[in-house]
Amino acid sequence: MNAPIRRIGIVVAAMFCALLMSSTLIQFVQAKDLRERPGNRRTLLASYSKERGSILVGGNAVAVSKEADDTFKWQRTYPQAKMYAPVTGYYSFTYGAGRGIEGSYDDLLSGSSDSLFYRRLVDVVTGRPPAGATLELTVDPAVQKAAWDALGNQRGAVVALDPKTGAILAMVSKPSYDPNLLADHDLPKVSKAWSTLSTDQDHPLTNRAINGNLYPPGSTFKLITAAAALESGQYTPASELDAPAELDLPQTSVTLPNITGKECGPGGKDNLKHALKISCNTAFGSLGMALGQDKLRSQARKFGYGQSVTVPMRVTPSIFPATLNEPQLAQSAIGQFDVRATPMQVAMVSAAIANGGKEMTPYLVKNVRDSDLDVIDSTDPQEFAKPISGQTASQLNDMMQAVVDGGSGRKAKIPGMKVAGKTGTAQTAKGKAADVWFTGFAPADNPRVAVAVVVEDGGTMADEASGGIVAAPIAKKVMEAVVSR
């Protein structure tokens, strides 16, 4: 064999080897990724050939597939669309499974999960049509509706937790959207709806309870500052703090004022418990500087700031700044400057205090059921952290009860019941009304629900709003929906 023919033979052999290697790579190594790409039309059509599992709340479907007389065979529908959209997410032929439970548990709902392998074999043997698993959520329909109705037409979010287990009892985000528009089989109509929703300046596709740009937590963060003080062993609820009308901030000519413009106590002094009760800015600003940024940052992290949580959707980590000068530290101690939090994180702080210092991991899915509705998996409550001692939790509980009994959170009172809470009014940008907050729990002596409410830009009251006036009544209705049962 002459040299040219030999070289051609080597090249052809190399090409055959490359072809075999690439086909092997595609068929075996990359097959799963290619199959699960959102734009894979063949996979999407195959997924519509079988019934997708339902999503249940209180025994009723908030997402269900119904037979359709078209190419797709099954139509995904959302009976209580907007109220549950941040929880369910959407299932769309064009845009896939997204944002909520639909995206997080797509493999179970579609029936493709490895955990359903043996049940798929049984379906093949028995000739029964394949179907996805059904998910039973922790959400309480009465609590969800109370939160939805109480928030009204205001932008914001509500989260309610069972402090003893971490089960999410309500998750509301407004403005919301109708996932039926994205699940429609009229694809041009779906594309138009997506364009409208994704360019809406109010961001209805964003679940404000767990994602988005996050919010300054305002005075709700004073719970963490108070916790850091009590945990240090250097302070008690009776400890005296500097509480002038305005706090001189070092390194600057700027001062930190109280909203009232007055001293919080005689001679510009106040104790820790009363300072929390009336939400004294200067007392907590001075306390933050006295504690130092390391203690504040450490306490915030113990509660979950900077840590990743999934419910199963990923919760955007809340933020406590990495480095601070003294004026920034004073502002951070009252939940301003660059401190940012999700309503979920704020609810987790209250839930930890309610639960004696033990913070539970929040979760949305209670049970996974097969096509016969037999339970094949359940979520066991798990401890997330122990950010504070039982003694500190008891002291904070008592201090938060004072906030509701006669302080800034009086509108959260429930007749005949002890309620604990903390208000917040957070400045966001010059010329904009403040975001207003309430977080707390009830009954304070045997907590069954912890809640966080945020209303953007003061809601319907705009510049006249405060956490005690706008957010506290919303939280009251949510807590009543739990404790009245």
C-alpha positions as CSV (number, residue, x, y, z in Angstrom):
1,M,0.0,0.0,0.0
2,N,1.5,3.3,-1.1
3,A,1.8,6.3,1.3
4,P,-1.1,8.4,0.0
5,I,-3.6,5.5,0.2
6,R,-2.4,4.8,3.7
7,R,-2.9,8.4,4.8
8,I,-6.4,8.4,3.4
9,G,-7.1,5.2,5.3
10,I,-5.9,6.7,8.5
11,V,-8.1,9.8,8.0
12,V,-11.2,7.7,7.2
13,A,-10.6,5.5,10.2
14,A,-10.2,8.7,12.4
15,M,-13.4,10.0,11.0
16,F,-15.3,6.8,11.8
17,C,-13.9,6.9,15.3
18,A,-15.0,10.5,15.7
19,L,-18.4,9.6,14.4
20,L,-18.7,6.7,16.8
21,M,-17.5,8.7,19.7
22,S,-19.9,11.6,19.0
23,S,-22.9,9.4,18.5
24,T,-22.1,7.6,21.8
25,L,-21.6,10.9,23.6
26,I,-25.0,12.1,22.3
27,Q,-27.0,8.9,22.8
28,F,-25.6,8.0,26.2
29,V,-23.8,10.9,27.9
30,Q,-25.8,13.9,26.8
31,A,-29.2,12.1,26.2
32,K,-30.7,13.2,29.5
33,D,-29.7,16.9,29.2
34,L,-30.9,17.0,25.5
35,R,-34.2,15.3,26.4
36,E,-34.9,17.7,29.3
37,R,-34.1,20.9,27.4
38,P,-37.1,23.3,27.7
39,G,-37.2,23.8,23.9
40,N,-37.2,20.1,23.0
41,R,-40.6,19.9,21.1
42,R,-40.6,16.1,20.9
43,T,-40.1,15.7,24.7
44,L,-42.8,18.3,25.3
45,L,-45.3,16.5,23.1
46,A,-44.5,13.3,24.8
47,S,-45.1,14.8,28.2
48,Y,-48.6,15.9,27.0
49,S,-49.4,12.4,26.0
50,K,-50.0,11.4,29.7
51,E,-51.9,13.0,32.5
52,R,-49.8,15.3,34.6
53,G,-50.2,15.0,38.4
54,S,-52.4,17.4,40.3
55,I,-51.4,20.0,43.0
56,L,-53.7,19.8,45.9
57,V,-54.5,22.4,48.7
58,G,-56.9,21.2,51.4
59,G,-57.9,18.3,49.2
60,N,-58.9,20.5,46.2
61,A,-56.8,20.9,43.0
62,V,-55.1,24.2,42.4
63,A,-53.4,22.7,39.3
64,V,-55.0,19.8,37.4
65,S,-54.8,18.3,33.9
66,K,-58.0,17.7,31.9
67,E,-58.4,15.8,28.6
68,A,-58.2,18.0,25.6
69,D,-59.6,17.4,22.1
70,D,-56.4,18.5,20.3
71,T,-52.8,17.5,19.5
72,F,-51.7,18.0,23.1
73,K,-54.3,15.5,24.6
74,W,-54.1,17.1,28.0
75,Q,-54.9,20.7,29.1
76,R,-53.3,22.1,32.3
77,T,-55.7,24.3,34.2
78,Y,-55.5,26.4,37.4
79,P,-58.9,26.8,39.1
80,Q,-57.8,29.5,41.5
81,A,-55.3,31.0,39.2
82,K,-54.0,34.3,40.6
83,M,-54.3,33.5,44.3
84,Y,-52.0,30.4,43.9
85,A,-49.8,31.3,40.9
86,P,-46.7,32.2,43.1
87,V,-47.1,28.7,44.7
88,T,-48.0,26.6,41.6
89,G,-46.0,28.4,38.9
90,Y,-47.1,27.4,35.4
91,Y,-46.8,24.6,32.9
92,S,-46.5,25.8,29.3
93,F,-45.8,24.0,26.1
94,T,-43.8,27.1,24.9
95,Y,-42.1,28.0,28.2
96,G,-42.0,24.7,30.0
97,A,-42.6,24.1,33.7
98,G,-41.6,27.2,35.6
99,R,-41.3,29.3,38.8
100,G,-43.3,27.4,41.4
101,I,-44.1,23.8,42.3
102,E,-44.6,23.0,38.6
103,G,-40.9,23.7,37.9
104,S,-39.5,22.4,41.2
105,Y,-41.3,19.1,41.1
106,D,-41.6,18.7,37.3
107,D,-40.2,15.1,37.3
108,L,-42.7,13.9,39.9
109,L,-45.7,15.7,38.3
110,S,-44.7,14.5,34.8
111,G,-44.2,10.9,36.1
112,S,-40.5,10.8,34.9
113,S,-38.9,10.7,38.4
114,D,-36.8,7.7,39.2
115,S,-38.8,7.3,42.4
116,L,-41.8,6.3,40.2
117,F,-39.9,3.7,38.1
118,Y,-41.6,0.7,39.6
119,R,-45.0,2.3,39.4
120,R,-44.4,2.9,35.7
121,L,-43.6,-0.8,35.3
122,V,-46.9,-1.7,36.9
123,D,-48.8,0.6,34.6
124,V,-47.1,-1.0,31.6
125,V,-48.0,-4.5,32.8
126,T,-51.6,-3.6,33.7
127,G,-52.1,-1.5,30.6
128,R,-53.2,1.5,32.7
129,P,-52.5,4.9,31.2
130,P,-49.4,6.5,32.7
131,A,-49.8,9.5,35.0
132,G,-47.7,11.7,37.1
133,A,-47.6,11.9,40.9
134,T,-50.0,14.2,42.9
135,L,-48.6,16.7,45.3
136,E,-50.4,17.7,48.5
137,L,-49.3,21.1,49.8
138,T,-49.0,22.4,53.4
139,V,-51.0,25.6,52.4
140,D,-54.2,26.0,54.4
141,P,-56.9,27.3,51.9
142,A,-58.6,29.5,54.6
143,V,-55.3,31.1,55.6
144,Q,-54.3,31.7,52.0
145,K,-57.6,33.3,51.2
146,A,-57.4,35.5,54.3
147,A,-53.9,36.7,53.3
148,W,-55.0,37.3,49.7
149,D,-58.1,39.2,50.6
150,A,-56.4,41.3,53.4
151,L,-53.6,42.4,51.1
152,G,-56.2,43.6,48.6
153,N,-54.9,45.6,45.6
154,Q,-51.7,46.6,47.3
155,R,-48.3,45.4,46.1
156,G,-46.5,43.2,48.5
157,A,-46.4,39.7,50.1
158,V,-47.6,37.6,53.0
159,V,-46.0,34.5,54.4
160,A,-47.5,32.4,57.2
161,L,-45.6,29.5,58.8
162,D,-46.3,26.8,61.4
163,P,-43.5,27.7,63.8
164,K,-43.3,24.2,65.2
165,T,-42.8,22.4,61.9
166,G,-41.9,25.0,59.3
167,A,-45.0,24.1,57.1
168,I,-46.0,27.1,54.9
169,L,-49.6,27.9,55.7
170,A,-49.9,30.8,53.2
171,M,-47.7,32.4,50.5
172,V,-49.2,35.4,48.7
173,S,-47.5,37.7,46.3
174,K,-49.2,40.7,44.6
175,P,-49.6,41.6,41.8
176,S,-50.0,38.1,40.6
177,Y,-50.8,36.6,37.2
178,D,-53.1,34.0,35.6
179,P,-51.0,30.8,34.7
180,N,-53.9,29.6,32.5
181,L,-52.7,32.2,30.0
182,L,-49.4,30.4,29.7
183,A,-50.9,26.9,29.7
184,D,-53.2,27.7,26.8
185,H,-52.8,25.5,23.6
186,D,-53.2,28.6,21.4
187,L,-49.4,29.2,21.1
188,P,-49.5,32.7,19.6
189,K,-51.9,33.7,22.4
190,V,-49.4,32.2,24.9
191,S,-46.5,34.1,23.4
192,K,-48.4,37.4,23.6
193,A,-49.4,36.8,27.2
194,W,-45.7,36.0,28.1
195,S,-44.6,39.2,26.4
196,T,-47.1,41.2,28.4
197,L,-46.3,39.6,31.7
198,S,-42.5,39.6,31.4
199,T,-42.4,43.3,30.4
200,D,-44.9,44.5,33.1
201,Q,-43.2,47.0,35.3
202,D,-45.0,45.6,38.4
203,H,-43.3,42.3,37.8
204,P,-46.3,40.0,38.4
205,L,-44.2,36.9,37.6
206,T,-41.9,37.6,40.6
207,N,-42.8,35.8,43.8
208,R,-42.2,38.7,46.2
209,A,-42.5,36.4,49.2
210,I,-39.2,34.6,48.4
211,N,-37.5,36.4,45.4
212,G,-37.2,39.7,43.6
213,N,-35.0,42.6,44.6
214,L,-35.7,42.0,48.3
215,Y,-36.8,44.7,50.8
216,P,-35.2,46.7,53.5
217,P,-36.7,45.0,56.6
218,G,-36.8,48.3,58.6
219,S,-37.6,48.0,62.3
220,T,-38.5,44.3,62.0
221,F,-34.7,43.8,62.0
222,K,-34.6,45.3,65.6
223,L,-35.6,41.7,66.6
224,I,-32.2,40.5,65.4
225,T,-30.4,43.4,67.1
226,A,-32.2,42.7,70.3
227,A,-31.4,39.0,70.0
228,A,-27.7,39.8,69.5
229,A,-27.8,42.0,72.6
230,L,-29.5,39.4,74.8
231,E,-27.3,36.6,73.5
232,S,-24.2,38.5,74.3
233,G,-24.9,38.2,78.0
234,Q,-24.3,41.9,78.5
235,Y,-27.9,43.1,78.2
236,T,-31.3,42.2,79.6
237,P,-34.7,43.6,78.7
238,A,-34.2,46.1,81.5
239,S,-30.8,47.4,80.3
240,E,-30.6,51.1,79.8
241,L,-29.8,52.5,76.3
242,D,-29.0,55.9,75.0
243,A,-32.2,57.1,73.3
244,P,-32.1,60.8,72.4
245,A,-34.4,62.5,69.9
246,E,-31.5,62.3,67.4
247,L,-28.4,60.1,67.5
248,D,-25.2,61.7,66.5
249,L,-23.4,59.5,64.0
250,P,-19.6,59.5,64.2
251,Q,-17.5,60.4,61.1
252,T,-20.4,62.4,59.7
253,S,-22.6,65.5,60.3
254,V,-25.7,63.4,59.7
255,T,-27.9,62.2,62.6
256,L,-30.3,59.3,63.0
257,P,-33.6,60.6,64.2
258,N,-36.7,59.0,65.8
259,I,-39.9,59.2,63.7
260,T,-41.5,61.2,66.5
261,G,-38.7,63.7,66.7
262,K,-38.7,63.1,70.5
263,E,-36.6,61.4,73.1
264,C,-37.7,57.8,73.8
265,G,-37.5,58.2,77.5
266,P,-36.7,60.7,80.3
267,G,-33.2,62.2,79.9
268,G,-32.7,60.5,76.5
269,K,-32.6,57.1,78.1
270,D,-34.7,54.0,77.6
271,N,-34.6,50.3,78.4
272,L,-34.4,47.6,75.8
273,K,-37.9,46.3,76.3
274,H,-39.6,49.7,76.0
275,A,-37.4,50.7,73.1
276,L,-38.6,47.7,71.1
277,K,-42.2,48.4,72.2
278,I,-42.2,51.9,70.7
279,S,-39.6,51.1,68.0
280,C,-37.0,53.6,69.1
281,N,-34.5,54.2,66.3
282,T,-31.9,56.0,68.4
283,A,-31.8,53.3,71.1
284,F,-31.3,50.5,68.5
285,G,-28.8,52.6,66.5
286,S,-26.7,53.2,69.6
287,L,-27.1,49.5,70.6
288,G,-25.9,48.4,67.2
289,M,-22.7,50.4,67.4
290,A,-22.1,49.2,70.9
291,L,-22.4,45.6,69.9
292,G,-20.3,45.9,66.8
293,Q,-20.9,44.7,63.3
294,D,-19.5,41.2,63.9
295,K,-22.1,40.3,66.5
296,L,-24.9,41.7,64.4
297,R,-23.7,40.0,61.3
298,S,-23.2,36.7,63.1
299,Q,-26.7,36.9,64.7
300,A,-28.3,37.7,61.3
301,R,-26.6,34.7,59.7
302,K,-27.7,32.4,62.5
303,F,-31.3,33.3,61.6
304,G,-30.6,32.6,58.0
305,Y,-29.3,35.8,56.4
306,G,-26.9,34.9,53.6
307,Q,-27.9,31.3,53.6
308,S,-29.7,29.4,50.8
309,V,-33.1,27.9,51.6
310,T,-35.4,25.9,49.2
311,V,-39.1,25.4,49.9
312,P,-38.7,23.7,47.3
313,M,-38.4,26.9,45.2
314,R,-35.1,28.6,46.0
315,V,-35.4,31.5,48.4
316,T,-33.1,34.4,47.5
317,P,-30.7,34.8,50.4
318,S,-31.3,37.8,52.6
319,I,-28.4,40.3,53.0
320,F,-26.5,41.8,55.9
321,P,-23.6,44.0,54.5
322,A,-20.1,42.6,54.5
323,T,-18.3,45.7,55.9
324,L,-19.7,48.7,57.6
325,N,-18.5,52.0,59.1
326,E,-20.1,53.3,62.3
327,P,-22.9,55.4,60.7
328,Q,-23.7,52.5,58.4
329,L,-23.7,50.1,61.3
330,A,-26.2,52.3,63.2
331,Q,-28.5,52.3,60.2
332,S,-28.2,48.6,59.6
333,A,-29.1,47.9,63.3
334,I,-32.6,49.3,62.5
335,G,-32.9,47.4,59.2
336,Q,-31.8,50.2,56.8
337,F,-28.7,51.0,54.8
338,D,-28.0,47.9,52.6
339,V,-29.8,45.3,54.8
340,R,-32.3,43.4,52.6
341,A,-34.7,40.6,53.4
342,T,-37.4,38.4,52.0
343,P,-40.7,38.1,53.8
344,M,-39.9,34.4,54.1
345,Q,-36.8,35.3,56.1
346,V,-38.6,37.8,58.3
347,A,-41.3,35.1,59.0
348,M,-38.5,32.6,59.9
349,V,-37.1,35.0,62.5
350,S,-40.5,35.3,64.2
351,A,-41.1,31.6,63.9
352,A,-37.8,30.9,65.6
353,I,-38.7,33.2,68.5
354,A,-42.1,31.6,68.8
355,N,-40.6,28.1,68.8
356,G,-38.3,28.7,71.8
357,G,-35.3,29.5,69.7
358,K,-35.5,26.6,67.3
359,E,-35.8,27.6,63.7
360,M,-37.5,25.1,61.4
361,T,-36.9,24.7,57.7
362,P,-39.9,26.0,55.7
363,Y,-41.5,23.6,53.3
364,L,-44.5,23.5,50.9
365,V,-45.0,19.9,50.0
366,K,-46.6,17.7,52.6
367,N,-47.2,14.4,50.7
368,V,-46.4,12.9,47.4
369,R,-49.1,10.5,46.2
370,D,-49.1,8.1,43.2
371,S,-51.9,7.7,40.7
372,D,-53.9,5.7,43.2
373,L,-53.5,8.6,45.7
374,D,-51.4,6.3,48.0
375,V,-48.7,8.3,49.9
376,I,-45.3,7.4,48.5
377,D,-43.3,10.2,50.3
378,S,-43.8,12.7,53.0
379,T,-41.9,15.7,54.3
380,D,-40.5,15.3,57.8
381,P,-40.0,18.6,59.7
382,Q,-36.3,19.5,59.9
383,E,-34.5,21.9,62.2
384,F,-32.8,24.7,60.2
385,A,-30.9,26.4,63.0
386,K,-30.9,27.2,66.7
387,P,-30.1,30.9,66.4
388,I,-31.0,31.9,70.0
389,S,-31.3,30.2,73.4
390,G,-34.7,29.3,74.9
391,Q,-34.2,32.1,77.5
392,T,-33.6,34.7,74.8
393,A,-36.6,33.5,72.9
394,S,-38.8,33.8,76.0
395,Q,-37.5,37.4,76.6
396,L,-38.1,38.4,73.0
397,N,-41.6,36.8,73.1
398,D,-42.5,38.9,76.1
399,M,-41.0,42.1,74.5
400,M,-43.0,41.4,71.3
401,Q,-46.2,41.0,73.3
402,A,-45.6,44.5,74.7
403,V,-45.4,45.8,71.1
404,V,-48.9,44.5,70.4
405,D,-50.4,45.2,73.8
406,G,-49.6,48.9,74.0
407,G,-46.9,49.8,71.4
408,S,-46.6,50.3,67.7
409,G,-48.4,47.0,66.8
410,R,-51.7,47.5,68.6
411,K,-53.8,46.9,65.4
412,A,-52.6,43.2,65.4
413,K,-54.5,42.5,68.7
414,I,-56.8,39.6,68.7
415,P,-59.4,39.8,71.5
416,G,-58.9,37.3,74.3
417,M,-55.5,36.1,73.0
418,K,-51.9,37.0,73.6
419,V,-50.2,38.2,70.3
420,A,-46.5,39.0,69.8
421,G,-45.3,41.2,67.0
422,K,-43.0,43.9,65.6
423,T,-43.8,46.7,63.1
424,G,-41.5,48.1,60.5
425,T,-41.4,51.2,58.3
426,A,-38.5,51.0,55.8
427,Q,-37.3,53.9,53.8
428,T,-36.4,52.8,50.2
429,A,-35.6,55.8,48.0
430,K,-35.9,59.6,48.1
431,G,-39.3,60.7,47.0
432,K,-40.9,57.3,47.5
433,A,-43.2,56.2,50.3
434,A,-41.9,53.7,52.8
435,D,-42.4,49.9,52.6
436,V,-44.3,48.9,55.7
437,W,-44.0,45.6,57.7
438,F,-45.5,43.5,60.4
439,T,-44.2,40.2,61.7
440,G,-45.3,38.2,64.7
441,F,-47.1,35.1,66.0
442,A,-50.1,33.9,67.9
443,P,-51.1,32.7,70.4
444,A,-48.0,34.0,72.0
445,D,-48.2,31.5,74.9
446,N,-48.7,28.5,72.5
447,P,-47.8,29.7,69.0
448,R,-49.6,28.1,66.0
449,V,-48.7,30.6,63.3
450,A,-45.9,33.0,62.6
451,V,-46.5,35.7,59.9
452,A,-44.6,38.3,57.9
453,V,-46.4,41.0,55.9
454,V,-44.8,43.7,53.6
455,V,-46.7,46.3,51.7
456,E,-44.8,48.3,49.1
457,D,-44.7,52.1,49.0
458,G,-47.2,52.4,51.9
459,G,-49.9,50.7,50.0
460,T,-53.2,52.7,49.6
461,M,-52.0,55.1,52.4
462,A,-48.8,56.0,50.7
463,D,-46.9,58.6,52.7
464,E,-49.3,58.3,55.7
465,A,-48.6,54.6,56.1
466,S,-46.7,52.8,58.8
467,G,-46.3,49.2,59.6
468,G,-48.6,49.5,62.6
469,I,-51.4,51.1,60.6
470,V,-51.2,49.2,57.2
471,A,-49.4,45.8,57.7
472,A,-50.5,44.9,61.3
473,P,-54.3,44.6,60.4
474,I,-53.4,42.3,57.5
475,A,-51.3,40.1,59.8
476,K,-54.1,40.0,62.3
477,K,-56.6,38.6,59.7
478,V,-54.0,35.9,58.7
479,M,-53.4,34.9,62.3
480,E,-57.1,34.8,63.1
481,A,-57.7,32.4,60.2
482,V,-55.4,30.0,61.9
483,V,-56.3,30.4,65.6
484,S,-60.0,30.7,65.1
485,R,-60.2,27.0,64.0
